[in-house]
Amino acid sequence: MRKLTKKTLTELAEKMPVLNEYQQQAYIGGYDDHDCWWRCIAYLKSCGQDFDADAAMRLASGYYGEAFDENNYAFSGNRTELQDFADNFFSGLDGNYCSGQIVVFNPNTVSGWEGDGTSYHAVVVQGYDESGIHLFDPVSRTTFTISSWDEISQGYIINVR
């Protein structure tokens, strides 16, 4: 049997395609592509250090318990339910998290975004300045700026303190 070394893995990566997280999901399943809420929670919980699909899945699994479905764990609550969840979740962390805001909005109503027609999307507010409101999407790992809250209609803010 041949021993697998770092050099062997590097050679293999040059010859074979390297699949990203979303491509892997298509082959092996086990992730919900509507996990944006859980990724935002993971982002604030870890102060931006651990918010990948696995972190989102761990949080969702803890929340849903035995009812957890690894292929469908989007949080579909209304504004009050989302705020209540955030308040209760973060109150049990003894201040070991970053405070902030999560914006939940309909991507079909925001310029430059598109959604599936039924789902809302969640992003993290990174800050405000004279150029606008800076938002971070932990799913796509992209930052974007809107000039005012008016650009996000059919949306709301969840405060994490």
Secondary structure, 3 states (H helix, E strand, C coil): CCCCCHHHHHHHHHHCCCCCHHHHHHHHCCCCCCCHHHHHHHHHHCCCCCCCHHHHHHHHHHHHHHHCCCCCCCCCCCHHHHHHHHHHHHHCCCCCCCCEEEEEECHHHCCCCCCCCCCCEEEEEEEEECCEEEEEECCCCEEEEECCHHHCCCEEEEEEC
